[in-house]
Amino acid sequence: MDDPSKEEDITQLLRSLRTGDKAAESRLVSLVYRELYAIASRLMRHERPDHTLQPTALVNEAYLKLVCQRDTDWKDRRHFFGTAAHVMRHILIDLARQHLAGKRGGGSTFKTLDEAMAISPGRLEDLLVVEDALQRLEIEDPRAGQVFVLRFYGGLDVEEVAEIVQLSTRTVKRDWNYGRAWLKAELKSRM
């Protein structure tokens, strides 16, 4: 994925960030932004072609949430990017819930990502249905759930997921196939 010196730099900057080092924060964003943007772009590529979804808004929101986690003991860059995929997942799910609550008269003002990202309402409802099923998968098989989150929400390929979760690519493929089949059956039974 990256050269060892860059990985070491990111790991050290994450540790420095925990102490409140502002210079580390500036340097970190220059090292991780491109990869975060790539994750967001892969995630957004499943959207309709006729809307203006902005991966930049998702990256900015996720990055702010990540660097504000001062109490997180970042182990390395794998830990950071794995957490980033989870953060992006939760941002999108929260966005969907806020939007749908507002549609139902819930009084939500919805001013964060919705104004920067035009997500189709059908996609938001689909995200919530998938999220409910995914939570059940994470209870049933936590490892398959983690692999699914990293592939689906993080947009990572099998090799990247294998590196993050420290499993063989064969095991990741098996968990990915199992997770997809489990979710498909779960979603089909709900319709």
Secondary structure as UniProt FT lines:
FT   HELIX           4..18
FT   TURN            19..20
FT   HELIX           22..44
FT   TURN            45..46
FT   TURN            49..50
FT   HELIX           55..67
FT   TURN            70..71
FT   HELIX           77..103
FT   TURN            104..105
FT   HELIX           113..116
FT   HELIX           121..140
FT   HELIX           142..152
FT   TURN            153..154
FT   HELIX           158..165
FT   HELIX           169..190
//
